[in-house]
Amino acid sequence: MDYKRLGNSGLEISAITLGCMSYGEPSRGNHEWSLPEEQSRPFIRRALELGITTFDTANVYSAGSSEEIVGRALNEFAKRDEVVIATKVHGRMRPGPNGAGLSRAAIMHEIDASLRRLGTDYVDLYQIHRWSDLTPIEETMEALHDVVKAGKARYIGASSMFAWQFAQAQYTADLGGWTRFVSMQDHYNLVNREEEREMHPFCRDQGVGVLPWSPLARGRLTRDWDATTNRSQTDEFGSTLYAQAEDADRRVAEAVASIAAERGVPRAQVALAWVAQQEAVTSPIVGATKLSHLEDAVASLELELTEAELQRLEAPYVPHAVAGF
C-alpha cells in the first residue's frame, strides 16, 4: 500500500480509501442493498490487513448506522491514531428545523452526533456533503473552523460542487482567517470526466487533494454494460448518474474490458488504475461488497497503464451534463 499527503496538508492517507456507504442496516435509511453489521465487519478487517487506513462514511448513510458499524469495527480492529476516519454533514438526519444543511446549528449538532456514533473524540476529515444555497458560505466556513479549533475534526473537506463554489468557499476562509478545505470528494471516473475541466485544475493549483467517489461508475466499468445487480436495480440515486451518452459510455466500458483481457486482470483493476494515474487524484474511494473488490482495488495500484492504453480508454469519451450534485 502506498500512502500520500492529502493535498498540501500534513495528513497521510492510504492510496485507496474504503467507502463505507455499503455498510449499514438495510432497514434504516434508503440503502436497502447495504450490508448489516456482521456482514460488514470482515470488509473493514480485511481492508486494514491490506494496508488501507482511510475510511469514508457519512452521517446520512443508512440513517447513521454506517457510522456506528464503522466506529465499532475500527475501535476493535485498530488503534485510533493508526486510521483516518472521514465523515460528512449536509443530508437530513431528523425532521424539523436544523435537521439538515450547513447552518451553524446543523453543523454543531451533527458533528457531536457523528462522534457519538463513531465512538471517537475526533474525526480526521469532516466534509460538507454538498453545497448549500440556504446558508451563507461565511456561516458554514466559520462553523467548520470552530469545529476544528474545538478538536472535533483535524481537517475539513468538501464534495461535489461547481468549481466557482469551491473557490468561493476557499477564499471566504482566507478572508475570515478560517480553516481551508484540504480535499475535494467528487464524482470522477472514465465515463464522467467533467471535473477535468475546472475542478481538478483548481485543486492542483491550490494544493487540494482529490478523493473521487464512484471511480468504477457504480460497477458499470466492472461488468458488461447491460448486466445488473441488486444494488443497480434498487439504488435510486445511482440510477440517475449514468443515463446519458450511453453509446459512448459503452465504448469506454468495452475498452476497459479489452485491456483487462489483454492484461489478464479484472476490469476493476484497469478502471481504478486509470483513476489513480490522474495527476489530481490522491485516493479513489472504493466500495466493497465482495472481498475480491478489496483485492482488486489494492492490486490496481501496481498496474501501470501505458500511454497507448490510456488513449484507448479515453478516446470514446464525450461531454456529459453534470451528474451527482
TALIN-V790214 format. One record per residue. OMEGA is omega in degrees with one decimal (none if undefined). Layout:
# TALIN-V790214
OMEGA ; OMEGA
This chain:
# TALIN-V790214
173.9 ; 177.2 ; -173.3 ; 170.3 ; 178.1 ; -175.1 ; 179.1 ; -179.3 ; 176.2 ; -175.9 ; 177.2 ; 178.9 ; 177.6 ; -176.5 ; 168.4 ; 174.4 ; 176.4 ; 174.7 ; -169.9 ; 176.2 ; -179.4 ; -175.6 ; -178.6 ; -179.5 ; -175.7 ; -178.7 ; -179.8 ; -179.4 ; -175.2 ; 178.2 ; -176.1 ; 179.5 ; -176.2 ; -177.4 ; 176.6 ; -168.1 ; -175.7 ; 176.3 ; -178.0 ; -171.6 ; 179.4 ; 179.8 ; 178.8 ; 177.1 ; -177.8 ; 176.7 ; 178.5 ; 179.1 ; -179.3 ; 177.9 ; 175.9 ; -177.0 ; -172.5 ; -173.6 ; -175.9 ; 177.2 ; 179.1 ; 179.2 ; -173.6 ; -179.0 ; 180.0 ; 175.1 ; 176.8 ; -175.8 ; 174.1 ; 177.9 ; -180.0 ; -178.4 ; -179.6 ; -179.0 ; -179.5 ; -178.6 ; -178.7 ; 177.1 ; 179.7 ; -170.9 ; -172.5 ; 171.2 ; -173.3 ; -175.4 ; 178.4 ; 179.7 ; 176.6 ; -179.5 ; 178.1 ; 173.2 ; -170.4 ; 178.4 ; 171.2 ; -174.1 ; -177.8 ; 179.8 ; 178.4 ; -179.6 ; 174.3 ; -178.7 ; 175.2 ; 178.1 ; 179.9 ; 173.3 ; -173.0 ; 173.5 ; 174.8 ; -179.4 ; -178.6 ; -177.1 ; -177.9 ; 177.0 ; -172.2 ; 177.4 ; 179.0 ; 178.7 ; 178.3 ; 179.6 ; 177.5 ; -178.3 ; -179.2 ; -179.7 ; -178.3 ; 179.2 ; -177.4 ; 167.3 ; 180.0 ; -177.0 ; 179.3 ; -169.3 ; 169.7 ; -169.2 ; 175.4 ; 172.4 ; 175.5 ; 174.5 ; -173.4 ; -177.4 ; 175.5 ; -177.4 ; 176.8 ; 179.8 ; -179.6 ; -176.1 ; 178.0 ; 178.8 ; 178.3 ; 176.4 ; 179.8 ; 175.2 ; 178.3 ; -177.1 ; 176.3 ; 178.6 ; -178.8 ; 173.7 ; 179.9 ; -178.9 ; 175.7 ; 179.6 ; -179.1 ; -177.3 ; 165.3 ; 174.8 ; 175.1 ; -178.1 ; -179.9 ; 178.1 ; 179.5 ; 177.4 ; 178.4 ; 179.6 ; -177.5 ; -177.2 ; 170.1 ; 176.6 ; 179.2 ; -177.5 ; -179.2 ; -174.8 ; -175.6 ; -178.2 ; 178.0 ; 170.0 ; 177.1 ; -175.3 ; 173.2 ; 175.9 ; -173.0 ; -178.6 ; -172.5 ; 176.5 ; -175.9 ; 178.5 ; 172.1 ; -172.9 ; -175.6 ; 179.9 ; 178.3 ; -173.9 ; -174.8 ; -171.6 ; -176.2 ; 174.0 ; 177.6 ; 179.3 ; 178.1 ; -178.4 ; -173.9 ; 178.9 ; -180.0 ; 177.7 ; -179.6 ; -179.4 ; -174.1 ; 170.6 ; -175.7 ; -178.8 ; 177.5 ; 178.2 ; 179.8 ; 178.7 ; -178.3 ; -177.7 ; -177.8 ; -176.3 ; 175.8 ; -169.9 ; -176.0 ; 178.2 ; -178.4 ; 174.4 ; 176.9 ; 179.6 ; -177.6 ; -179.4 ; -176.2 ; -177.9 ; -174.8 ; 179.5 ; -178.9 ; -178.1 ; 179.6 ; -170.0 ; -170.3 ; -177.8 ; 179.8 ; 177.1 ; -173.3 ; -179.9 ; 179.1 ; -179.5 ; 176.6 ; -179.4 ; 174.7 ; -179.6 ; 177.7 ; 177.2 ; 176.2 ; -178.9 ; -178.3 ; -179.5 ; 177.3 ; 179.1 ; 179.6 ; -178.6 ; -177.2 ; -179.9 ; 175.7 ; -179.0 ; -178.3 ; -178.9 ; 179.3 ; -178.3 ; 179.2 ; 177.7 ; 177.5 ; -180.0 ; -175.9 ; -179.1 ; 178.3 ; -169.3 ; -174.5 ; -168.5 ; 174.5 ; -174.2 ; 175.4 ; 178.1 ; -173.0 ; 172.8 ; -178.2 ; 173.3 ; 169.1 ; -178.5 ; 178.3 ; 177.3 ; 177.7 ; -179.8 ; 179.9 ; -178.8 ; -179.7 ; 179.6 ; -177.8 ; -179.8 ; 179.5 ; -176.8 ; -179.7 ; -179.8 ; 178.9 ; 177.5 ; 178.7 ; 177.9 ; 177.3 ; 179.8 ; 177.7 ; -179.9 ; -173.5 ; -172.0 ; -176.0 ; -171.4 ; 173.1 ; 179.4 ; 179.3 ; 168.7 ; 179.6 ; 177.6 ; 176.2 ; 179.6 ; none
